[in-house]
Amino acid sequence: MRNSLAALLVLSACAEGAVALGPAEITERATTVGRQVRAAQTCNIDLPTDTLDRAARLEAAAIALKQRDGGSASRDTFLASLLPPQQRARDRATWCRAQGPDIERVRQWLIGADADAFIRNAETLALGR
């Protein structure tokens, strides 16, 4: 549930159209997307390959920005923040049910044109163009 509000805020910003992206916006969105993709994997929810490809492209851009701006410690902290919590099987089932709506919102965003534009902009910024 900790990600629910963040996911809603980040994804609602996606709907507002393209804006000038900075490292913070890219990292925030990559964190939301990365957490939900990992939640889907933990919960055995299949995501289409093209959706996973887009998520990976966004995450790669965020990793590059973190590495460039804060070094390997910043990059490693970012990656660690994406991991789902360790849980017993019974607790995991409850957690997975709670993640379902956020996973679906992220999936819907990733298949849209807004995500494609956002990810292209993120990649451009990460490459320093």
Residue frames as a rotation matrix with the C-alpha (Angstrom) as fourth column:
MET 1
0.558 0.830 0.000 0.00
0.830 -0.558 0.000 0.00
0.000 0.000 -1.000 0.00
ARG 2
0.149 -0.557 -0.817 2.95
0.389 -0.726 0.567 2.38
-0.909 -0.403 0.109 0.52
ASN 3
-0.832 -0.523 0.183 3.33
0.334 -0.212 0.918 2.58
-0.442 0.825 0.351 -3.22
SER 4
-0.073 0.898 0.435 -0.35
0.978 0.149 -0.145 3.15
-0.195 0.415 -0.889 -3.98
LEU 5
0.703 0.347 -0.621 -0.34
0.321 -0.934 -0.158 6.90
-0.634 -0.088 -0.768 -3.48
ALA 6
-0.207 -0.861 -0.466 3.02
-0.269 -0.408 0.873 7.33
-0.941 0.305 -0.147 -5.17
ALA 7
-0.717 -0.024 0.697 1.85
0.568 0.560 0.603 5.23
-0.405 0.828 -0.388 -8.11
LEU 8
0.333 0.925 0.184 -1.33
0.907 -0.262 -0.328 7.27
-0.256 0.276 -0.926 -8.45
LEU 9
0.582 -0.154 -0.798 0.54
-0.005 -0.982 0.186 10.57
-0.813 -0.104 -0.573 -8.29
VAL 10
-0.500 -0.858 -0.119 3.21
-0.188 -0.027 0.982 9.53
-0.846 0.513 -0.148 -10.74
LEU 11
-0.650 0.264 0.713 0.83
0.707 0.555 0.438 7.93
-0.280 0.789 -0.547 -13.19
SER 12
0.524 0.838 -0.149 -1.61
0.726 -0.532 -0.436 10.83
-0.445 0.120 -0.887 -13.05
ALA 13
0.179 -0.559 -0.810 1.28
-0.276 -0.819 0.504 13.09
-0.944 0.133 -0.301 -13.99
CYS 14
-0.730 -0.435 0.528 1.79
0.309 0.479 0.822 10.87
-0.610 0.763 -0.215 -17.04
ALA 15
-0.017 0.849 0.529 -1.66
0.969 0.145 -0.200 11.72
-0.247 0.509 -0.825 -18.27
GLU 16
0.550 0.228 -0.803 -0.90
0.245 -0.964 -0.106 15.42
-0.798 -0.139 -0.586 -18.23
GLY 17
0.970 -0.193 0.148 1.34
0.119 -0.156 -0.981 15.10
0.212 0.969 -0.128 -21.27
ALA 18
0.251 -0.966 -0.055 5.00
0.865 0.249 -0.435 15.56
0.434 0.062 0.899 -21.86
VAL 19
0.994 -0.096 0.057 6.82
-0.112 -0.874 0.474 17.96
0.004 -0.477 -0.879 -19.59
ALA 20
0.225 -0.974 -0.004 10.47
-0.633 -0.143 -0.760 18.77
0.740 0.173 -0.649 -19.18
LEU 21
0.887 0.073 -0.456 11.96
0.202 0.827 0.525 15.78
0.415 -0.557 0.719 -17.41
GLY 22
0.194 -0.855 0.482 14.62
-0.895 -0.355 -0.270 15.92
0.402 -0.379 -0.834 -14.79
PRO 23
-0.630 -0.536 -0.562 16.47
-0.283 0.832 -0.476 13.11
0.723 -0.141 -0.676 -13.06
ALA 24
-0.850 0.330 0.411 14.08
-0.397 0.113 -0.911 13.24
-0.347 -0.937 0.035 -10.09
GLU 25
0.144 0.965 -0.219 10.98
-0.905 0.039 -0.424 12.69
-0.401 0.260 0.879 -12.23
ILE 26
0.132 -0.174 -0.976 12.62
-0.701 0.680 -0.216 9.87
0.701 0.713 -0.033 -14.13
THR 27
-0.835 -0.523 -0.170 13.86
-0.232 0.616 -0.753 8.17
0.498 -0.590 -0.636 -10.98
GLU 28
-0.582 0.695 0.422 10.49
-0.622 -0.047 -0.782 8.54
-0.524 -0.717 0.460 -9.25
ARG 29
0.404 0.780 -0.478 8.61
-0.908 0.276 -0.316 7.01
-0.114 0.561 0.820 -12.15
ALA 30
-0.088 -0.528 -0.844 11.22
-0.538 0.738 -0.406 4.28
0.838 0.419 -0.349 -12.64
THR 31
-0.918 -0.207 0.338 10.91
-0.393 0.365 -0.844 3.42
0.051 -0.908 -0.417 -8.95
THR 32
-0.115 0.964 0.241 7.14
-0.768 0.068 -0.636 3.11
-0.629 -0.258 0.733 -9.18
VAL 33
0.520 0.297 -0.801 7.30
-0.811 0.466 -0.354 1.06
0.269 0.833 0.483 -12.36
GLY 34
-0.373 -0.787 -0.491 10.18
-0.523 0.616 -0.589 -1.10
0.766 0.037 -0.642 -11.14
ARG 35
-0.791 0.127 0.599 8.49
-0.545 0.301 -0.783 -1.92
-0.280 -0.945 -0.168 -7.86
GLN 36
0.215 0.971 0.107 5.26
-0.754 0.234 -0.614 -2.92
-0.621 0.051 0.782 -9.56
VAL 37
0.347 -0.183 -0.920 7.02
-0.743 0.544 -0.389 -5.03
0.572 0.819 0.053 -12.21
ARG 38
-0.734 -0.662 -0.151 8.85
-0.400 0.602 -0.691 -6.86
0.548 -0.447 -0.707 -9.44
ALA 39
-0.477 0.671 0.568 5.58
-0.660 0.153 -0.736 -7.19
-0.580 -0.726 0.369 -7.52
ALA 40
0.507 0.674 -0.537 4.02
-0.860 0.356 -0.366 -8.79
-0.056 0.648 0.760 -10.59
GLN 41
-0.074 -0.626 -0.776 6.92
-0.531 0.684 -0.500 -11.22
0.844 0.375 -0.384 -10.83
THR 42
-0.891 -0.251 0.379 6.72
-0.446 0.317 -0.837 -12.02
0.090 -0.915 -0.394 -7.11
CYS 43
-0.277 0.900 0.337 2.97
-0.584 0.120 -0.803 -12.56
-0.763 -0.419 0.492 -7.38
ASN 44
-0.699 -0.081 0.710 3.21
0.381 0.798 0.467 -14.68
-0.605 0.597 -0.527 -10.56
ILE 45
0.532 0.796 -0.287 1.32
0.173 -0.434 -0.884 -12.11
-0.828 0.421 -0.369 -12.63
ASP 46
-0.144 -0.581 0.801 2.41
0.915 0.230 0.331 -12.26
-0.376 0.781 0.499 -16.25
LEU 47
0.350 0.149 -0.925 3.21
-0.174 -0.960 -0.220 -9.01
-0.921 0.238 -0.310 -18.01
PRO 48
0.958 0.030 0.285 3.62
0.268 0.257 -0.929 -8.85
-0.101 0.966 0.238 -21.79
THR 49
0.170 -0.979 0.111 7.19
0.956 0.191 0.222 -8.84
-0.239 0.068 0.969 -23.08
ASP 50
-0.099 -0.207 0.973 6.84
0.608 -0.787 -0.105 -5.40
0.788 0.581 0.203 -24.67
THR 51
0.832 0.412 0.371 5.67
-0.067 -0.590 0.805 -4.05
0.551 -0.694 -0.463 -21.31
LEU 52
0.768 -0.609 -0.195 8.71
0.465 0.322 0.825 -5.55
-0.440 -0.725 0.531 -19.59
ASP 53
-0.022 -0.786 0.618 10.96
0.981 -0.135 -0.137 -4.12
0.191 0.603 0.774 -22.32
ARG 54
0.276 0.196 0.941 9.61
0.189 -0.971 0.147 -0.62
0.942 0.137 -0.305 -21.75
ALA 55
0.994 0.084 0.068 10.00
-0.055 -0.152 0.987 -0.99
0.093 -0.985 -0.147 -17.99
ALA 56
0.470 -0.883 0.004 13.59
0.796 0.426 0.431 -2.16
-0.382 -0.199 0.902 -18.48
ARG 57
-0.042 -0.454 0.890 14.38
0.768 -0.584 -0.262 0.80
0.639 0.673 0.373 -20.74
LEU 58
0.622 0.335 0.707 13.04
-0.141 -0.841 0.523 3.22
0.770 -0.425 -0.476 -18.12
GLU 59
0.956 -0.285 -0.063 14.94
0.146 0.281 0.949 1.48
-0.253 -0.916 0.310 -15.35
ALA 60
0.226 -0.922 0.315 18.16
0.974 0.224 -0.044 1.52
-0.030 0.317 0.948 -17.39
ALA 61
0.113 -0.134 0.985 17.82
0.348 -0.923 -0.165 5.27
0.931 0.361 -0.057 -17.90
ALA 62
0.859 0.249 0.447 17.26
-0.308 -0.447 0.840 5.80
0.409 -0.859 -0.307 -14.16
ILE 63
0.759 -0.646 -0.086 20.25
0.556 0.573 0.602 3.59
-0.340 -0.505 0.794 -13.32
ALA 64
0.029 -0.767 0.642 22.45
0.901 -0.257 -0.348 5.60
0.432 0.588 0.683 -15.68
LEU 65
0.337 0.164 0.927 21.27
-0.059 -0.979 0.195 8.87
0.940 -0.120 -0.320 -14.12
LYS 66
0.992 0.036 0.123 21.84
-0.126 0.079 0.989 7.59
0.026 -0.996 0.083 -10.59
GLN 67
0.487 -0.870 0.074 25.31
0.849 0.492 0.191 6.34
-0.203 -0.030 0.979 -11.53
ARG 68
-0.033 -0.494 0.869 26.20
0.695 -0.636 -0.335 9.62
0.718 0.593 0.364 -13.21
ASP 69
0.308 0.278 0.910 24.80
-0.222 -0.909 0.352 11.90
0.925 -0.310 -0.218 -10.51
GLY 70
0.639 0.050 0.768 25.60
-0.761 -0.111 0.640 9.93
0.117 -0.993 -0.033 -7.35
GLY 71
-0.432 -0.897 -0.094 28.00
-0.884 0.442 -0.154 7.13
0.179 0.017 -0.984 -8.20
SER 72
-0.547 0.145 -0.825 27.68
-0.115 0.963 0.245 3.45
0.829 0.229 -0.510 -7.55
ALA 73
-0.939 0.236 -0.249 26.34
0.296 0.195 -0.935 3.89
-0.172 -0.952 -0.253 -4.02
SER 74
-0.478 0.795 -0.374 23.40
-0.649 -0.606 -0.461 5.92
-0.593 0.022 0.805 -5.35
ARG 75
-0.297 0.310 -0.903 22.81
-0.806 0.426 0.411 3.40
0.512 0.850 0.123 -8.12
ASP 76
-0.773 -0.076 -0.630 22.89
0.148 0.944 -0.295 0.49
0.617 -0.321 -0.718 -5.67
THR 77
-0.851 0.509 -0.131 20.49
0.005 -0.240 -0.971 2.23
-0.526 -0.827 0.202 -3.27
PHE 78
-0.298 0.742 -0.601 18.09
-0.933 -0.360 0.018 2.83
-0.203 0.566 0.799 -6.14
LEU 79
-0.375 0.105 -0.921 18.21
-0.495 0.817 0.295 -0.82
0.783 0.567 -0.255 -7.19
ALA 80
-0.927 0.007 -0.375 17.70
0.302 0.607 -0.735 -2.04
0.222 -0.795 -0.565 -3.62
SER 81
-0.720 0.684 -0.115 14.62
-0.426 -0.567 -0.705 0.19
-0.548 -0.459 0.700 -3.29
LEU 82
-0.290 0.605 -0.741 12.92
-0.905 0.077 0.418 -1.76
0.310 0.792 0.526 -6.07
LEU 83
-0.842 -0.131 -0.523 12.93
-0.058 0.986 -0.155 -5.10
0.536 -0.100 -0.838 -4.26
PRO 84
0.268 0.963 0.037 9.66
-0.288 0.043 0.957 -6.43
0.919 -0.267 0.289 -2.87
PRO 85
0.050 -0.229 0.972 9.55
-0.995 -0.092 0.030 -7.06
0.083 -0.969 -0.232 0.88
GLN 86
-0.787 -0.314 -0.531 10.57
-0.240 0.949 -0.204 -10.47
0.568 -0.033 -0.822 2.20
GLN 87
-0.118 0.849 0.515 7.46
-0.993 -0.116 -0.035 -12.29
0.030 -0.515 0.856 3.42
ARG 88
-0.706 0.090 0.702 6.07
-0.110 0.966 -0.234 -15.61
-0.700 -0.242 -0.672 4.47
ALA 89
-0.910 0.327 0.256 3.81
0.368 0.348 0.862 -17.29
0.193 0.878 -0.437 1.90
ARG 90
-0.039 0.959 -0.282 0.60
0.997 0.017 -0.081 -16.39
-0.073 -0.284 -0.956 3.76
ASP 91
0.109 0.006 -0.994 1.62
0.307 -0.951 0.028 -12.75
-0.946 -0.308 -0.106 4.07
ARG 92
-0.863 -0.488 -0.132 2.74
0.001 -0.262 0.965 -12.68
-0.505 0.833 0.227 0.43
ALA 93
-0.534 0.738 0.413 -0.73
0.827 0.354 0.437 -13.70
0.176 0.575 -0.799 -0.77
THR 94
0.421 0.672 -0.608 -2.29
0.786 -0.605 -0.124 -10.77
-0.452 -0.426 -0.784 1.11
TRP 95
-0.181 -0.600 -0.779 0.41
0.018 -0.794 0.607 -8.41
-0.983 0.096 0.154 -0.17
CYS 96
-0.914 -0.190 0.357 -0.09
0.324 0.184 0.928 -9.63
-0.242 0.964 -0.106 -3.74
ARG 97
-0.025 0.976 0.215 -3.83
0.999 0.014 0.051 -9.01
0.046 0.216 -0.975 -3.59
ALA 98
0.487 0.182 -0.854 -3.15
0.444 -0.894 0.062 -5.46
-0.752 -0.409 -0.517 -2.43
GLN 99
-0.465 -0.787 -0.406 -0.64
-0.027 -0.446 0.895 -4.88
-0.885 0.427 0.186 -5.26
GLY 100
-0.285 0.364 0.887 -2.99
0.831 0.556 0.039 -6.00
-0.479 0.748 -0.460 -8.04
PRO 101
0.763 0.646 0.036 -4.58
0.576 -0.652 -0.493 -2.61
-0.295 0.397 -0.869 -8.82
ASP 102
0.505 -0.648 -0.570 -1.22
-0.420 -0.761 0.493 -0.81
-0.754 -0.010 -0.657 -8.85
ILE 103
-0.499 -0.648 0.575 0.31
0.178 0.572 0.800 -3.47
-0.848 0.502 -0.170 -11.08
GLU 104
0.084 0.626 0.775 -2.56
0.944 0.199 -0.263 -3.02
-0.319 0.754 -0.574 -13.51
ARG 105
0.880 0.207 -0.427 -2.22
0.128 -0.970 -0.206 0.80
-0.457 0.127 -0.880 -13.50
VAL 106
0.004 -0.961 -0.276 1.48
-0.451 -0.248 0.857 0.51
-0.892 0.121 -0.434 -14.26
ARG 107
-0.469 -0.123 0.875 0.80
0.557 0.727 0.401 -2.05
-0.685 0.676 -0.273 -17.00
GLN 108
0.549 0.761 0.346 -1.78
0.781 -0.319 -0.537 0.24
-0.298 0.565 -0.770 -18.59
TRP 109
0.720 -0.345 -0.602 0.62
-0.292 -0.938 0.189 3.18
-0.629 0.039 -0.776 -18.49
LEU 110
-0.260 -0.946 0.194 3.45
-0.219 0.254 0.942 1.14
-0.941 0.202 -0.273 -19.98
ILE 111
-0.297 0.172 0.939 1.42
0.803 0.577 0.148 0.12
-0.517 0.798 -0.309 -23.02
GLY 112
0.707 0.698 -0.116 0.41
0.561 -0.652 -0.510 3.70
-0.432 0.296 -0.852 -23.82
ALA 113
0.473 -0.467 0.747 1.91
0.612 -0.436 -0.660 6.40
0.634 0.769 0.080 -25.99
ASP 114
0.831 -0.157 0.534 2.63
-0.423 -0.802 0.422 8.57
0.362 -0.577 -0.732 -22.92
ALA 115
0.731 -0.585 0.351 5.00
-0.003 0.512 0.859 5.93
-0.683 -0.629 0.372 -21.60
ASP 116
0.481 -0.557 0.677 6.77
0.875 0.357 -0.328 5.65
-0.059 0.750 0.659 -24.93
ALA 117
0.551 -0.241 0.799 7.39
0.179 -0.901 -0.396 9.40
0.815 0.361 -0.453 -25.08
PHE 118
0.862 -0.205 0.463 8.42
-0.507 -0.353 0.787 9.54
0.002 -0.913 -0.408 -21.43
ILE 119
0.675 -0.618 0.404 10.88
0.330 0.741 0.584 6.67
-0.660 -0.261 0.704 -21.84
ARG 120
0.448 -0.515 0.731 12.41
0.811 -0.110 -0.574 8.17
0.376 0.850 0.369 -25.00
ASN 121
0.635 -0.178 0.752 12.90
-0.245 -0.969 -0.023 11.45
0.733 -0.170 -0.659 -23.13
ALA 122
0.864 -0.310 0.396 14.38
-0.348 0.201 0.916 9.62
-0.363 -0.929 0.066 -20.14
GLU 123
0.572 -0.668 0.475 16.82
0.735 0.675 0.064 7.77
-0.364 0.312 0.878 -22.39
THR 124
0.480 -0.364 0.798 17.83
0.484 -0.649 -0.587 11.02
0.731 0.669 -0.135 -24.08
LEU 125
0.731 -0.174 0.660 18.48
-0.559 -0.708 0.432 12.68
0.391 -0.685 -0.615 -20.72
ALA 126
0.828 -0.417 0.375 20.39
-0.024 0.641 0.767 9.65
-0.560 -0.644 0.521 -19.43
LEU 127
0.439 -0.670 0.598 22.62
0.896 0.375 -0.237 9.72
-0.065 0.640 0.765 -22.51
GLY 128
-0.084 -0.472 -0.878 23.25
0.495 -0.784 0.374 13.43
-0.865 -0.404 0.299 -21.96
ARG 129
-0.546 -0.069 0.835 21.90
0.830 -0.179 0.529 14.53
0.113 0.981 0.155 -25.33
